[in-house]
Every structure is written in C-alpha cells, then in structure tokens.
Amino acid sequence: MIRKLFERANRGILLDVFVFVVNVVLMTILSRQLSNLFHQANADSLAQAAVAAFCLALVFLQPVGGLLKRRRAHLRRTELDHVPVGRLILPAYFLSQLVFLIGASGQIVDLVFGRNSEANSADYFGLPPGVFALLFLGIPALAIANTFILWFYFLPPKHKTVSPWLESPQAELLGDTLLFLNIIGFQAFWGLLMTDLPHDYPTISGRISMFVFAALLIYIPPRIFYLAEDGHRPVVWLTMLLANSPVLVRILFVKGA
C-alpha cells in the first residue's frame, strides 16, 4: 500500500496524506510563526520582505509547478477532464491569486516608499503615478495570466516542447515539489485565517459555511492540478476531507483566541 501511494497515479492522494500529517503535527506551530511574522512586518523591514516573499511564493509556485507537470500529465492521460465543474474553479483561483498579489505588493510598496508615503500626497495613495498605474494594471494582469496557465494546463499539447526536459520525470518531480511546498504555505495561511473563526462565527452552520468557502479559495486551487487526473475516483474526495479534517475539527470544537 505504501509503495502504491508513491505511484504517479496516486500523487494527489499522497499530497492529501502529507497535508493531513502536517496539519496534525506542525500546522499549529506554522500558523503561529506566520502570525508572528505578519505582526513583525508592521515595524521590521526584514519581516516585510519575508511576508512579500511568502505571498509571491503562494502566487507563482502553483503555475510554475503546473507547467512542469503538464507534459507528463498529458502523456499519462489524453484528456484531463475529470474535475467536476472544473472550469468553474477559475474565478476562485483568480481571486486567490489576486489576494496574495495585493498582499505582496503592499509589503513591497512599504519597503520601497515607506508606510507613511500616503501622507505625502492625497493622489495615487502617495505613490508616483507610474508606480500606481503599474500596480493598478499589473496586479490583475498577473492574476489573469496565472489563471490562464491553469486553463492552459487542461489543454492537450499540440506542438513539440521547447525543451525535451519538460517531458522528463525530473521535470514533473520538480513540479510536484513546488506544488507540495505551495499547498503547505496555503495550509499555514488557512490555519492563521481560521484562528478567530469560532469567535467570529458562534454557530456551527456559520463555521462550516466559512470552512467550505475557505476550502474553495485555499485548498482546491492548488489541488486542482492533481484533481485533473484523479478527480473521478471517490477515494480522492475522502482523502481530501481527511487532509483537512484537523482544520475542521479545530474550528468546530476549539474556542476562538
């Protein structure tokens, strides 16, 4: 069973098991450290740079990992169409990309221009017009580009690859590594986000609703590259529930901080 878990066809299930173990063993520590990092970013430039790097990693590890996996995935399956309402996940994916791009950009602006830059001018939030225009147009453009890569992942390759290495097992292994790192980052952020959920939503129905909404924005988008291959297997949805059961138990039975 353990050997089968490491087969390519079960890589998504392996991801779910990995997330479950991390949620049980490390997630409370990771989320606490992430919370401390966010608080330190209010006064520490090094922490600001770390927060910006964290947000950018959550944005770019997904599309890069997907591109590295795409060729091998299509060699295994001629059609990557096994995600129920798969195309409807695109708006949620776009929104998650937009949120973290805004977070990273805010930290970078603070580092470059200072937190009090808006006091210098009432226009453009205190930024030079060119910088403001770049952020105003560039952030949605990057989010759209990453969402396009997700959509592109499902399309069968019609041309020869620019590099034969992209069809090698090593390329896919690197893509899997990036996606595993990315989803752990998302889980740490999710744990931080869920900390005050029991306090903000005292009813069970309210907590479950927010859990489902957060899952659509935080867990499903990075998991979608594996769902494209194994989403037709009922056991996969059970392992996904297992992976996030520690988060669900925490928000249902633990009082808010």
N, C-alpha and C positions, 0 to 999 in steps of 0.2 A: 504493500500500500504506500509506504514512504517513497519507494522508487517511482511508482506511478505518479505521485504528487509532483515530482520534478520533471515530468514529461512536458513537452511543449504544449500539448493539448490541454494540460491542467495548470498552466502557468497562472491563469486568473484565480483558480482555487487556491494555489499556493500563495498568491497575494492576499487573499482573504484570511488564510490561516496566519500569515505573517502579521497582518493588521490586528487580528484577534490577540496574538501573543503580545504585541507591542501595547495594545490597549490595556491588557491585564497587568503587564509588568512595568511598563515605562511611561504610559501616557500621562498619568498624573504629574510625574516629575517633569516631563517635556512641556506640558501645558503651563506648569508653574514657572519654569525657566523662561518660556516665551512671554508670559505675563510680566515677569520682572524685566525682560529685555524691552518690552513696549513702554514700561514705566520709565526706565532709564533713558529712553530715547527723548524724553521731554527735556533733558538737560545735558546729555552726553552725546557728542558728535560721533564717537565710535559706535555707540548703540544705535544711533540714527542710520549709520551706514549699514550695520548688521540687519536692521529691520528692512531697509530698502533691498538688500541682497536677498533676504528671505522672501519678500514679496515677489521680486523678479524671478527667483527660482520657481515659485509656485506658478508663475506665468509661462516660463519658457521651457522648463523640464518636460512638460506634457507634449507640446508639439514636436520638440526635438526627438523625444523618445518614440513618439508615434511615427515620425518619418523614418527612423532607424528600423522600426519593426515592420513597416508597410510591405516591403517587397517579400519578405519571408512569409508574412501572414497570407498574402495572396498566392504564394506558391503552395501553401497548405490547403487553402480553400479558394475556389474560383469566385465565390460570392460571399462577401462579408455583410450579410443582411439578416443576422439573427438577433438583432436588438429590437425588442418590441418598442414601437413608436420611436425608433432610434433617431430619426431626423428631428423629432420634437425636442430632443435634448439640446439642440443647437442654441436656442435662446438662453437656457440655463448656463451652458458652457460660456457663451458670450458674456453673460452677467458676471460670472465668477472671474473671468479674465479681466473685465473692466474694473471690478472692485480692487483687485490686487495691483493692477497697474496704477490706479489712482493712489493707493497707499504707498507704493514705491516712489511715485513721482512727488508726492507730498514730502516724503523724507529727503529726497534728493534736493528739492527746492529749498527746504530748510537748511540743508548743509551748505548749499552754494550761496544763497541770498540771505540766510538768517531768518529766524522766526518772526522778527519784527519788520520784515520788509514791506508788509502791507501798510505799515504806518507811514511809509514814505510817500505813498500815492494812493488815492482812492480808486484809481483806474487800474484795471488788469491785476487786481489783488496785489499791487505793489511790485509786479514783475515787469521787466522790459516787454514791450508789445510783441517783439519777435518770439520771445520765450513763451509768453502766454499763448500766442497763436499756435506755436509748435505743440504745446501740451494739449490745447483745446482740440486740435485736429489729430495729433499724433496718437494720443491715448486710445480714442475709439478706433483709429485705423489699425493699430497693433492688435486690439481685441478682435476686430473683424478678420484680420489676417490669420490669427491663431484659430479662430472658428472655422475659417476656410480650410485650414490644414486638417482639422477634424473631419470635415465633409470630404476632403480630398482623400483621406485615409480609406474611405469605403469604396472609392473608385478603383477598378482593376487597372493596373499599369498597361498603357498602350504603346509605350516606347521603351527602348533599351535604357537601362540605368546609366547615369553619367559615370558611375563608379561600380565595378563589379563587387567591391567590398560590401555595398549595401545589400547584396543578396547573400552574404555570408552569415553563418551562425554567430560570429563575433559581433557583427553589427546589431543583430537582434538582442544578443545578451547585453550589450551596452544600452540599448533602448529599454530593455526590461529593468536594468539597474536604475536608470534615470526615472522611470515611472514608479518604481518602488520607493525611491527617495522622495519623489514628489508627493505620493499619497501619504507618506508618513508626515511630511510637512503639513499637508491638509488636515490630517487627523489631529496634529498638535494644535492647529488653529481651531479646529472644531471643538476640541476639549476646552480650550480657552473660551470659546463662544458659549458653550453650554454651562459654564460655571454658575452664572446667575439665572439660568433658565428656570429652575424650581422656584426661585424667589419672584421672578417677573411673571411667571405663569403658574398660579397656585393649583389650577385644575389639571387632572390627568389628561383630559382631552386636549387642552391647550398645549401641554408639553409634548404630546405625541404629534400634534399638528406641526409644531415648530421643528421637531426631530425629523419628520418627513421632509419638510421644506429645506432644512439644512442638508439633509442627505442628497437631495436633488442638486444642490449647489456645490457640495463639498466632496461627497463620496462618488456619486455616479459619474461626474465628468472625467476624473482620472481613471475610473474603472471601465469606461466605455470602450477603450481600445481592446480590452480582453472580452468584454461582452459581445463585441462584434464576431467573435469566434465561438464563444461558449454560452451565449445568452439563451439558446434553445434548450439547454439542459436544466431541468428543475432543481437539481442538486446545487447548481451555481447560485440560485437565489437564496437557498438555505444557508450556504456558506457566507454569502454577503450579509445576511441577517446575523449569523454567528459573529462575523467580524466586528459588527457594530453593536452587538448585544451589551458589551460593557458600558458603552456610552448611554444606551437606552436605559439600562438598569440604574445608572448613576443619576440620570435626570428624573427618573420616576420615584426613586426611593431616598435620594440624598437631598437634604435641605440646602437652599442656596446660601452662598457665602455672604 
